């Protein structure tokens, strides 16, 4: 079986907010071919993980309906430790996400965005 998700280290979850810490293992399939000399976690994988964990921990609707805002600022590299913060606004049906890590005392923002979610039948 090909590995597609990171190793979850810890999670802090309430009704509409979650902070997940995970190891971005170097054997994740999505690193293969993206790029051979400088592997980094593809943006589409970051969006997929945000949606996956929002459904799992925040019970959000499962269907992706589009992106509103997205910024990719710093690459997420194999073997790193990252944090994923999720905020679900059920009234607007919008999920905000942000990937960060620590570089000493400094917080590095890797990416952030907002996506619209809804039911599969919408």
VOZA-246562 format. One record per atom (N, C-alpha, C): x, y, z; atom name; residue number from 0; residue in three letters. Coordinates in Angstrom, 3 decimals. Layout:
BEGIN
+----------+----------+----------+-------+-----+--------+
!        u !        v !        w ! atome ! num ! residu !
+----------+----------+----------+-------+-----+--------+
!        X !        Y !        Z !    CA ! NUM !    ALA !
...
+----------+----------+----------+-------+-----+--------+
This chain:
BEGIN
+----------+----------+----------+-------+-----+--------+
!        u !        v !        w ! atome ! num ! residu !
+----------+----------+----------+-------+-----+--------+
!    0.846 !   -1.190 !    0.000 !     N !   0 !    UNK !
!    0.000 !    0.000 !    0.000 !    CA !   0 !    UNK !
!    0.888 !    1.249 !    0.000 !     C !   0 !    UNK !
!    0.554 !    2.205 !   -0.844 !     N !   1 !    UNK !
!    1.324 !    3.438 !   -0.933 !    CA !   1 !    UNK !
!    0.876 !    4.423 !    0.131 !     C !   1 !    UNK !
!    1.842 !    5.014 !    0.807 !     N !   2 !    UNK !
!    1.562 !    5.943 !    1.892 !    CA !   2 !    UNK !
!    1.188 !    7.305 !    1.331 !     C !   2 !    UNK !
!    0.025 !    7.835 !    1.749 !     N !   3 !    UNK !
!   -0.463 !    9.115 !    1.235 !    CA !   3 !    UNK !
!   -0.628 !   10.179 !    2.313 !     C !   3 !    UNK !
!   -0.649 !    9.769 !    3.587 !     N !   4 !    UNK !
!   -0.883 !   10.717 !    4.679 !    CA !   4 !    UNK !
!    0.330 !   10.751 !    5.608 !     C !   4 !    UNK !
!    0.495 !   11.853 !    6.343 !     N !   5 !    UNK !
!    1.607 !   11.969 !    7.289 !    CA !   5 !    UNK !
!    1.334 !   11.158 !    8.559 !     C !   5 !    UNK !
!    2.341 !   11.038 !    9.399 !     N !   6 !    UNK !
!    2.179 !   10.380 !   10.688 !    CA !   6 !    UNK !
!    1.706 !   11.413 !   11.699 !     C !   6 !    UNK !
!    0.518 !   11.213 !   12.226 !     N !   7 !    UNK !
!   -0.054 !   12.139 !   13.196 !    CA !   7 !    UNK !
!    0.657 !   11.967 !   14.535 !     C !   7 !    UNK !
!    1.149 !   13.075 !   15.088 !     N !   8 !    UNK !
!    1.861 !   13.056 !   16.366 !    CA !   8 !    UNK !
!    0.909 !   13.402 !   17.499 !     C !   8 !    UNK !
!    0.130 !   14.467 !   17.307 !     N !   9 !    UNK !
!   -0.867 !   14.852 !   18.304 !    CA !   9 !    UNK !
!   -1.935 !   15.712 !   17.659 !     C !   9 !    UNK !
!   -3.081 !   15.780 !   18.349 !     N !  10 !    UNK !
!   -4.182 !   16.591 !   17.849 !    CA !  10 !    UNK !
!   -4.901 !   17.263 !   19.012 !     C !  10 !    UNK !
!   -5.369 !   18.455 !   18.749 !     N !  11 !    UNK !
!   -6.176 !   19.213 !   19.700 !    CA !  11 !    UNK !
!   -7.408 !   19.665 !   18.922 !     C !  11 !    UNK !
!   -8.569 !   19.143 !   19.315 !     N !  12 !    UNK !
!   -9.777 !   19.339 !   18.513 !    CA !  12 !    UNK !
!  -10.931 !   19.800 !   19.390 !     C !  12 !    UNK !
!  -11.681 !   20.793 !   18.909 !     N !  13 !    UNK !
!  -12.981 !   21.099 !   19.497 !    CA !  13 !    UNK !
!  -13.994 !   21.133 !   18.359 !     C !  13 !    UNK !
!  -15.152 !   21.665 !   18.572 !     N !  14 !    UNK !
!  -16.245 !   21.579 !   17.599 !    CA !  14 !    UNK !
!  -15.896 !   22.128 !   16.212 !     C !  14 !    UNK !
!  -15.262 !   23.292 !   16.157 !     N !  15 !    UNK !
!  -15.013 !   23.927 !   14.860 !    CA !  15 !    UNK !
!  -13.544 !   24.284 !   14.619 !     C !  15 !    UNK !
!  -12.659 !   23.785 !   15.459 !     N !  16 !    UNK !
!  -11.249 !   24.153 !   15.362 !    CA !  16 !    UNK !
!  -10.388 !   22.930 !   15.678 !     C !  16 !    UNK !
!   -9.311 !   22.772 !   14.936 !     N !  17 !    UNK !
!   -8.375 !   21.681 !   15.199 !    CA !  17 !    UNK !
!   -6.958 !   22.145 !   14.905 !     C !  17 !    UNK !
!   -6.036 !   21.663 !   15.723 !     N !  18 !    UNK !
!   -4.608 !   21.845 !   15.458 !    CA !  18 !    UNK !
!   -3.991 !   20.455 !   15.491 !     C !  18 !    UNK !
!   -3.386 !   20.073 !   14.378 !     N !  19 !    UNK !
!   -2.775 !   18.759 !   14.244 !    CA !  19 !    UNK !
!   -1.278 !   18.922 !   14.051 !     C !  19 !    UNK !
!   -0.516 !   18.096 !   14.710 !     N !  20 !    UNK !
!    0.930 !   18.072 !   14.508 !    CA !  20 !    UNK !
!    1.269 !   16.733 !   13.882 !     C !  20 !    UNK !
!    2.058 !   16.760 !   12.828 !     N !  21 !    UNK !
!    2.434 !   15.510 !   12.197 !    CA !  21 !    UNK !
!    3.827 !   15.556 !   11.604 !     C !  21 !    UNK !
!    4.361 !   14.354 !   11.414 !     N !  22 !    UNK !
!    5.632 !   14.186 !   10.717 !    CA !  22 !    UNK !
!    5.331 !   13.993 !    9.239 !     C !  22 !    UNK !
!    5.961 !   14.805 !    8.431 !     N !  23 !    UNK !
!    5.800 !   14.697 !    6.984 !    CA !  23 !    UNK !
!    6.860 !   13.707 !    6.503 !     C !  23 !    UNK !
!    6.503 !   12.442 !    6.577 !     N !  24 !    UNK !
!    7.448 !   11.357 !    6.297 !    CA !  24 !    UNK !
!    7.962 !   11.409 !    4.860 !     C !  24 !    UNK !
!    9.230 !   11.099 !    4.702 !     N !  25 !    UNK !
!    9.854 !   11.174 !    3.378 !    CA !  25 !    UNK !
!    9.368 !   10.081 !    2.425 !     C !  25 !    UNK !
!    8.687 !    9.049 !    2.951 !     N !  26 !    UNK !
!    8.201 !    7.980 !    2.075 !    CA !  26 !    UNK !
!    6.760 !    8.191 !    1.593 !     C !  26 !    UNK !
!    6.227 !    9.388 !    1.783 !     N !  27 !    UNK !
!    4.885 !    9.696 !    1.273 !    CA !  27 !    UNK !
!    4.943 !    9.710 !   -0.260 !     C !  27 !    UNK !
!    4.029 !    9.011 !   -0.866 !     N !  28 !    UNK !
!    4.004 !    8.831 !   -2.323 !    CA !  28 !    UNK !
!    4.052 !   10.155 !   -3.086 !     C !  28 !    UNK !
!    3.425 !   11.188 !   -2.572 !     N !  29 !    UNK !
!    3.319 !   12.459 !   -3.280 !    CA !  29 !    UNK !
!    4.664 !   13.165 !   -3.487 !     C !  29 !    UNK !
!    5.691 !   12.763 !   -2.758 !     N !  30 !    UNK !
!    7.018 !   13.344 !   -2.971 !    CA !  30 !    UNK !
!    7.692 !   12.795 !   -4.230 !     C !  30 !    UNK !
!    7.279 !   11.619 !   -4.677 !     N !  31 !    UNK !
!    7.914 !   11.009 !   -5.847 !    CA !  31 !    UNK !
!    7.610 !   11.832 !   -7.100 !     C !  31 !    UNK !
!    8.644 !   12.281 !   -7.750 !     N !  32 !    UNK !
!    8.479 !   13.035 !   -8.983 !    CA !  32 !    UNK !
!    8.128 !   14.490 !   -8.790 !     C !  32 !    UNK !
!    8.139 !   14.977 !   -7.564 !     N !  33 !    UNK !
!    7.760 !   16.380 !   -7.309 !    CA !  33 !    UNK !
!    8.783 !   17.023 !   -6.393 !     C !  33 !    UNK !
!    9.854 !   17.280 !   -6.660 !     N !  34 !    UNK !
!   10.718 !   17.226 !   -7.824 !    CA !  34 !    UNK !
!   11.904 !   16.350 !   -7.471 !     C !  34 !    UNK !
!   12.532 !   15.717 !   -8.423 !     N !  35 !    UNK !
!   13.556 !   14.718 !   -8.114 !    CA !  35 !    UNK !
!   14.772 !   15.316 !   -7.399 !     C !  35 !    UNK !
!   15.201 !   16.509 !   -7.762 !     N !  36 !    UNK !
!   16.370 !   17.131 !   -7.130 !    CA !  36 !    UNK !
!   16.018 !   17.911 !   -5.858 !     C !  36 !    UNK !
!   14.755 !   18.288 !   -5.699 !     N !  37 !    UNK !
!   14.320 !   19.083 !   -4.541 !    CA !  37 !    UNK !
!   12.877 !   18.712 !   -4.223 !     C !  37 !    UNK !
!   12.669 !   17.540 !   -3.578 !     N !  38 !    UNK !
!   11.298 !   17.106 !   -3.304 !    CA !  38 !    UNK !
!   10.584 !   18.042 !   -2.328 !     C !  38 !    UNK !
!    9.346 !   18.337 !   -2.638 !     N !  39 !    UNK !
!    8.508 !   19.142 !   -1.751 !    CA !  39 !    UNK !
!    7.070 !   18.653 !   -1.852 !     C !  39 !    UNK !
!    6.294 !   18.963 !   -0.827 !     N !  40 !    UNK !
!    4.917 !   18.497 !   -0.760 !    CA !  40 !    UNK !
!    4.065 !   19.333 !   -1.711 !     C !  40 !    UNK !
!    3.424 !   18.706 !   -2.693 !     N !  41 !    UNK !
!    2.611 !   19.457 !   -3.654 !    CA !  41 !    UNK !
!    1.461 !   20.201 !   -2.982 !     C !  41 !    UNK !
!    1.109 !   21.336 !   -3.557 !     N !  42 !    UNK !
!   -0.012 !   22.122 !   -3.042 !    CA !  42 !    UNK !
!   -1.314 !   21.349 !   -3.045 !     C !  42 !    UNK !
!   -1.551 !   20.556 !   -4.066 !     N !  43 !    UNK !
!   -2.787 !   19.780 !   -4.140 !    CA !  43 !    UNK !
!   -2.860 !   18.771 !   -2.993 !     C !  43 !    UNK !
!   -1.713 !   18.254 !   -2.559 !     N !  44 !    UNK !
!   -1.673 !   17.341 !   -1.416 !    CA !  44 !    UNK !
!   -2.020 !   18.083 !   -0.136 !     C !  44 !    UNK !
!   -1.523 !   19.289 !    0.018 !     N !  45 !    UNK !
!   -1.843 !   20.083 !    1.199 !    CA !  45 !    UNK !
!   -3.347 !   20.360 !    1.284 !     C !  45 !    UNK !
!   -3.956 !   20.654 !    0.163 !     N !  46 !    UNK !
!   -5.407 !   20.876 !    0.124 !    CA !  46 !    UNK !
!   -6.143 !   19.580 !    0.452 !     C !  46 !    UNK !
!   -5.687 !   18.470 !   -0.125 !     N !  47 !    UNK !
!   -6.296 !   17.170 !    0.143 !    CA !  47 !    UNK !
!   -6.225 !   16.819 !    1.623 !     C !  47 !    UNK !
!   -5.065 !   17.020 !    2.241 !     N !  48 !    UNK !
!   -4.921 !   16.717 !    3.664 !    CA !  48 !    UNK !
!   -5.844 !   17.595 !    4.504 !     C !  48 !    UNK !
!   -5.918 !   18.886 !    4.184 !     N !  49 !    UNK !
!   -6.788 !   19.788 !    4.947 !    CA !  49 !    UNK !
!   -8.235 !   19.305 !    4.884 !     C !  49 !    UNK !
!   -8.691 !   18.934 !    3.698 !     N !  50 !    UNK !
!  -10.057 !   18.442 !    3.548 !    CA !  50 !    UNK !
!  -10.242 !   17.113 !    4.290 !     C !  50 !    UNK !
!   -9.299 !   16.196 !    4.140 !     N !  51 !    UNK !
!   -9.372 !   14.894 !    4.802 !    CA !  51 !    UNK !
!   -9.506 !   15.044 !    6.320 !     C !  51 !    UNK !
!   -8.639 !   15.848 !    6.915 !     N !  52 !    UNK !
!   -8.654 !   15.999 !    8.367 !    CA !  52 !    UNK !
!   -9.833 !   16.840 !    8.849 !     C !  52 !    UNK !
!  -10.325 !   17.749 !    8.032 !     N !  53 !    UNK !
!  -11.528 !   18.509 !    8.404 !    CA !  53 !    UNK !
!  -12.743 !   17.586 !    8.468 !     C !  53 !    UNK !
!  -12.859 !   16.697 !    7.494 !     N !  54 !    UNK !
!  -13.964 !   15.726 !    7.506 !    CA !  54 !    UNK !
!  -13.828 !   14.810 !    8.722 !     C !  54 !    UNK !
!  -12.625 !   14.329 !    8.964 !     N !  55 !    UNK !
!  -12.386 !   13.367 !   10.044 !    CA !  55 !    UNK !
!  -12.588 !   13.977 !   11.439 !     C !  55 !    UNK !
!  -12.054 !   15.163 !   11.670 !     N !  56 !    UNK !
!  -12.060 !   15.729 !   13.021 !    CA !  56 !    UNK !
!  -13.139 !   16.790 !   13.264 !     C !  56 !    UNK !
!  -13.567 !   17.485 !   12.221 !     N !  57 !    UNK !
!  -14.548 !   18.560 !   12.405 !    CA !  57 !    UNK !
!  -15.907 !   18.218 !   11.805 !     C !  57 !    UNK !
!  -15.998 !   17.041 !   11.200 !     N !  58 !    UNK !
!  -17.268 !   16.572 !   10.639 !    CA !  58 !    UNK !
!  -17.829 !   17.526 !    9.583 !     C !  58 !    UNK !
!  -16.950 !   18.072 !    8.760 !     N !  59 !    UNK !
!  -17.374 !   19.000 !    7.713 !    CA !  59 !    UNK !
!  -18.034 !   18.240 !    6.573 !     C !  59 !    UNK !
!  -18.784 !   18.942 !    5.722 !     N !  60 !    UNK !
!  -19.295 !   18.289 !    4.516 !    CA !  60 !    UNK !
!  -18.124 !   17.781 !    3.668 !     C !  60 !    UNK !
!  -18.317 !   16.683 !    2.934 !     N !  61 !    UNK !
!  -17.192 !   16.045 !    2.249 !    CA !  61 !    UNK !
!  -16.846 !   16.581 !    0.861 !     C !  61 !    UNK !
!  -17.706 !   17.381 !    0.276 !     N !  62 !    UNK !
!  -17.472 !   17.777 !   -1.111 !    CA !  62 !    UNK !
!  -16.760 !   19.124 !   -1.216 !     C !  62 !    UNK !
!  -15.663 !   19.118 !   -1.970 !     N !  63 !    UNK !
!  -14.910 !   20.330 !   -2.271 !    CA !  63 !    UNK !
!  -15.691 !   21.131 !   -3.304 !     C !  63 !    UNK !
!  -15.971 !   22.401 !   -2.997 !     N !  64 !    UNK !
!  -16.745 !   23.253 !   -3.901 !    CA !  64 !    UNK !
!  -15.938 !   24.403 !   -4.478 !     C !  64 !    UNK !
!  -14.670 !   24.512 !   -4.077 !     N !  65 !    UNK !
!  -13.824 !   25.542 !   -4.656 !    CA !  65 !    UNK !
!  -12.955 !   26.243 !   -3.630 !     C !  65 !    UNK !
!  -11.952 !   26.947 !   -4.144 !     N !  66 !    UNK !
!  -11.025 !   27.718 !   -3.311 !    CA !  66 !    UNK !
!  -11.391 !   29.183 !   -3.402 !     C !  66 !    UNK !
!  -11.242 !   29.877 !   -2.295 !     N !  67 !    UNK !
!  -11.433 !   31.322 !   -2.310 !    CA !  67 !    UNK !
!  -10.095 !   32.041 !   -2.291 !     C !  67 !    UNK !
!   -9.255 !   31.603 !   -1.388 !     N !  68 !    UNK !
!   -7.951 !   32.226 !   -1.201 !    CA !  68 !    UNK !
!   -6.953 !   31.104 !   -0.959 !     C !  68 !    UNK !
!   -5.793 !   31.197 !   -1.559 !     N !  69 !    UNK !
!   -4.744 !   30.231 !   -1.242 !    CA !  69 !    UNK !
!   -3.392 !   30.891 !   -1.474 !     C !  69 !    UNK !
!   -2.494 !   30.649 !   -0.533 !     N !  70 !    UNK !
!   -1.135 !   31.174 !   -0.635 !    CA !  70 !    UNK !
!   -0.172 !   30.050 !   -0.293 !     C !  70 !    UNK !
!    0.790 !   29.826 !   -1.153 !     N !  71 !    UNK !
!    1.873 !   28.892 !   -0.884 !    CA !  71 !    UNK !
!    3.123 !   29.745 !   -0.686 !     C !  71 !    UNK !
!    3.624 !   29.769 !    0.553 !     N !  72 !    UNK !
!    4.703 !   30.692 !    0.884 !    CA !  72 !    UNK !
!    6.058 !   30.019 !    1.042 !     C !  72 !    UNK !
!    6.103 !   28.893 !    1.709 !     N !  73 !    UNK !
!    7.355 !   28.169 !    1.951 !    CA !  73 !    UNK !
!    7.105 !   26.689 !    1.696 !     C !  73 !    UNK !
!    8.022 !   25.990 !    1.038 !     N !  74 !    UNK !
!    7.803 !   24.568 !    0.767 !    CA !  74 !    UNK !
!    7.792 !   23.731 !    2.054 !     C !  74 !    UNK !
!    7.020 !   22.661 !    2.028 !     N !  75 !    UNK !
!    7.042 !   21.657 !    3.086 !    CA !  75 !    UNK !
!    7.913 !   20.521 !    2.571 !     C !  75 !    UNK !
!    8.970 !   20.233 !    3.311 !     N !  76 !    UNK !
!    9.977 !   19.284 !    2.847 !    CA !  76 !    UNK !
!    9.812 !   17.917 !    3.508 !     C !  76 !    UNK !
!   10.293 !   16.869 !    2.848 !     N !  77 !    UNK !
!   10.249 !   15.535 !    3.439 !    CA !  77 !    UNK !
!   11.016 !   15.491 !    4.754 !     C !  77 !    UNK !
!   10.468 !   14.766 !    5.718 !     N !  78 !    UNK !
!   11.128 !   14.607 !    7.000 !    CA !  78 !    UNK !
!   10.876 !   15.731 !    7.979 !     C !  78 !    UNK !
!   10.064 !   16.715 !    7.594 !     N !  79 !    UNK !
!    9.805 !   17.839 !    8.492 !    CA !  79 !    UNK !
!    8.642 !   17.539 !    9.440 !     C !  79 !    UNK !
!    8.521 !   18.364 !   10.459 !     N !  80 !    UNK !
!    7.379 !   18.328 !   11.368 !    CA !  80 !    UNK !
!    6.548 !   19.557 !   11.072 !     C !  80 !    UNK !
!    5.253 !   19.375 !   10.875 !     N !  81 !    UNK !
!    4.379 !   20.488 !   10.515 !    CA !  81 !    UNK !
!    3.131 !   20.480 !   11.384 !     C !  81 !    UNK !
!    2.505 !   21.640 !   11.435 !     N !  82 !    UNK !
!    1.236 !   21.812 !   12.123 !    CA !  82 !    UNK !
!    0.193 !   22.212 !   11.086 !     C !  82 !    UNK !
!   -0.996 !   21.670 !   11.224 !     N !  83 !    UNK !
!   -2.124 !   22.044 !   10.376 !    CA !  83 !    UNK !
!   -3.213 !   22.584 !   11.285 !     C !  83 !    UNK !
!   -3.570 !   23.837 !   11.078 !     N !  84 !    UNK !
!   -4.659 !   24.457 !   11.834 !    CA !  84 !    UNK !
!   -5.878 !   24.543 !   10.921 !     C !  84 !    UNK !
!   -7.008 !   24.061 !   11.424 !     N !  85 !    UNK !
!   -8.266 !   24.063 !   10.682 !    CA !  85 !    UNK !
!   -9.315 !   24.843 !   11.453 !     C !  85 !    UNK !
!  -10.046 !   25.711 !   10.750 !     N !  86 !    UNK !
!  -11.159 !   26.455 !   11.341 !    CA !  86 !    UNK !
!  -12.363 !   26.300 !   10.423 !     C !  86 !    UNK !
!  -13.452 !   25.751 !   10.974 !     N !  87 !    UNK !
!  -14.657 !   25.493 !   10.203 !    CA !  87 !    UNK !
!  -15.730 !   26.503 !   10.568 !     C !  87 !    UNK !
!  -16.250 !   27.222 !    9.561 !     N !  88 !    UNK !
!  -17.378 !   28.142 !    9.723 !    CA !  88 !    UNK !
!  -18.596 !   27.467 !    9.109 !     C !  88 !    UNK !
!  -19.412 !   26.840 !    9.948 !     N !  89 !    UNK !
!  -20.549 !   26.060 !    9.441 !    CA !  89 !    UNK !
!  -21.606 !   26.951 !    8.803 !     C !  89 !    UNK !
!  -21.750 !   28.171 !    9.273 !     N !  90 !    UNK !
!  -22.737 !   29.085 !    8.700 !    CA !  90 !    UNK !
!  -22.405 !   29.430 !    7.251 !     C !  90 !    UNK !
!  -21.142 !   29.710 !    6.982 !     N !  91 !    UNK !
!  -20.698 !   30.061 !    5.631 !    CA !  91 !    UNK !
!  -20.253 !   28.850 !    4.825 !     C !  91 !    UNK !
!  -20.142 !   27.676 !    5.494 !     N !  92 !    UNK !
!  -19.671 !   26.448 !    4.863 !    CA !  92 !    UNK !
!  -18.260 !   26.620 !    4.284 !     C !  92 !    UNK !
!  -17.398 !   27.286 !    5.078 !     N !  93 !    UNK !
!  -16.028 !   27.553 !    4.644 !    CA !  93 !    UNK !
!  -15.030 !   27.002 !    5.646 !     C !  93 !    UNK !
!  -13.980 !   26.408 !    5.109 !     N !  94 !    UNK !
!  -12.889 !   25.864 !    5.894 !    CA !  94 !    UNK !
!  -11.638 !   26.701 !    5.654 !     C !  94 !    UNK !
!  -11.084 !   27.242 !    6.733 !     N !  95 !    UNK !
!   -9.801 !   27.939 !    6.655 !    CA !  95 !    UNK !
!   -8.734 !   26.983 !    7.162 !     C !  95 !    UNK !
!   -7.601 !   26.955 !    6.476 !     N !  96 !    UNK !
!   -6.505 !   26.089 !    6.900 !    CA !  96 !    UNK !
!   -5.186 !   26.845 !    6.834 !     C !  96 !    UNK !
!   -4.237 !   26.388 !    7.662 !     N !  97 !    UNK !
!   -2.908 !   26.986 !    7.652 !    CA !  97 !    UNK !
!   -1.901 !   25.925 !    8.075 !     C !  97 !    UNK !
!   -0.855 !   25.768 !    7.272 !     N !  98 !    UNK !
!    0.254 !   24.884 !    7.587 !    CA !  98 !    UNK !
!    1.418 !   25.725 !    8.105 !     C !  98 !    UNK !
!    1.959 !   25.329 !    9.261 !     N !  99 !    UNK !
!    3.088 !   26.035 !    9.841 !    CA !  99 !    UNK !
!    4.113 !   25.025 !   10.361 !     C !  99 !    UNK !
!    5.284 !   25.541 !   10.701 !     N ! 100 !    UNK !
!    6.295 !   24.759 !   11.395 !    CA ! 100 !    UNK !
!    7.105 !   25.717 !   12.243 !     C ! 100 !    UNK !
!    7.976 !   25.165 !   13.057 !     N ! 101 !    UNK !
!    8.844 !   25.983 !   13.894 !    CA ! 101 !    UNK !
!   10.270 !   25.910 !   13.383 !     C ! 101 !    UNK !
!   10.903 !   27.059 !   13.296 !     N ! 102 !    UNK !
!   12.327 !   27.163 !   12.975 !    CA ! 102 !    UNK !
!   12.961 !   27.869 !   14.165 !     C ! 102 !    UNK !
!   13.371 !   27.073 !   15.157 !     N ! 103 !    UNK !
!   13.807 !   27.655 !   16.425 !    CA ! 103 !    UNK !
!   12.602 !   28.254 !   17.124 !     C ! 103 !    UNK !
!   12.642 !   29.550 !   17.374 !     N ! 104 !    UNK !
!   11.521 !   30.257 !   18.000 !    CA ! 104 !    UNK !
!   10.567 !   30.858 !   16.961 !     C ! 104 !    UNK !
!   10.972 !   30.853 !   15.710 !     N ! 105 !    UNK !
!   10.205 !   31.510 !   14.647 !    CA ! 105 !    UNK !
!    9.160 !   30.568 !   14.059 !     C ! 105 !    UNK !
!    7.942 !   31.076 !   13.883 !     N ! 106 !    UNK !
!    6.882 !   30.310 !   13.231 !    CA ! 106 !    UNK !
!    6.965 !   30.565 !   11.730 !     C ! 106 !    UNK !
!    7.075 !   29.496 !   10.967 !     N ! 107 !    UNK !
!    7.127 !   29.576 !    9.505 !    CA ! 107 !    UNK !
!    5.752 !   29.202 !    8.968 !     C ! 107 !    UNK !
!    5.163 !   30.083 !    8.162 !     N ! 108 !    UNK !
!    3.892 !   29.779 !    7.508 !    CA ! 108 !    UNK !
!    4.207 !   29.201 !    6.135 !     C ! 108 !    UNK !
!    3.751 !   27.965 !    5.907 !     N ! 109 !    UNK !
!    4.000 !   27.299 !    4.632 !    CA ! 109 !    UNK !
!    2.905 !   27.608 !    3.620 !     C ! 109 !    UNK !
!    1.674 !   27.503 !    4.071 !     N ! 110 !    UNK !
!    0.558 !   27.798 !    3.173 !    CA ! 110 !    UNK !
!   -0.683 !   28.076 !    4.001 !     C ! 110 !    UNK !
!   -1.643 !   28.716 !    3.359 !     N ! 111 !    UNK !
!   -2.922 !   28.984 !    3.997 !    CA ! 111 !    UNK !
!   -3.969 !   29.189 !    2.911 !     C ! 111 !    UNK !
!   -5.202 !   29.007 !    3.303 !     N ! 112 !    UNK !
!   -6.268 !   29.204 !    2.335 !    CA ! 112 !    UNK !
!   -7.634 !   28.979 !    2.939 !     C ! 112 !    UNK !
!   -8.618 !   29.210 !    2.093 !     N ! 113 !    UNK !
!  -10.020 !   28.978 !    2.461 !    CA ! 113 !    UNK !
!  -10.681 !   28.231 !    1.322 !     C ! 113 !    UNK !
!  -11.441 !   27.218 !    1.695 !     N ! 114 !    UNK !
!  -12.181 !   26.472 !    0.681 !    CA ! 114 !    UNK !
!  -13.641 !   26.371 !    1.058 !     C ! 114 !    UNK !
!  -14.465 !   26.332 !    0.056 !     N ! 115 !    UNK !
!  -15.902 !   26.170 !    0.215 !    CA ! 115 !    UNK !
!  -16.198 !   24.668 !    0.160 !     C ! 115 !    UNK !
!  -16.998 !   24.208 !    1.119 !     N ! 116 !    UNK !
!  -17.381 !   22.791 !    1.174 !    CA ! 116 !    UNK !
!  -18.892 !   22.675 !    1.132 !     C ! 116 !    UNK !
!  -19.378 !   21.509 !    0.780 !     N ! 117 !    UNK !
!  -20.806 !   21.279 !    0.753 !    CA ! 117 !    UNK !
!  -21.101 !   19.779 !    0.654 !     C ! 117 !    UNK !
!  -22.348 !   19.496 !    0.601 !     N ! 118 !    UNK !
!  -22.768 !   18.102 !    0.459 !    CA ! 118 !    UNK !
!  -22.456 !   17.621 !   -0.955 !     C ! 118 !    UNK !
!  -22.287 !   16.333 !   -1.117 !     N ! 119 !    UNK !
!  -21.967 !   15.752 !   -2.415 !    CA ! 119 !    UNK !
!  -23.053 !   16.045 !   -3.441 !     C ! 119 !    UNK !
!  -24.301 !   16.076 !   -3.036 !     N ! 120 !    UNK !
!  -25.429 !   16.260 !   -3.960 !    CA ! 120 !    UNK !
!  -25.672 !   17.695 !   -4.377 !     C ! 120 !    UNK !
!  -24.999 !   18.676 !   -3.750 !     N ! 121 !    UNK !
!  -25.226 !   20.092 !   -4.084 !    CA ! 121 !    UNK !
!  -24.679 !   20.444 !   -5.438 !     C ! 121 !    UNK !
+----------+----------+----------+-------+-----+--------+
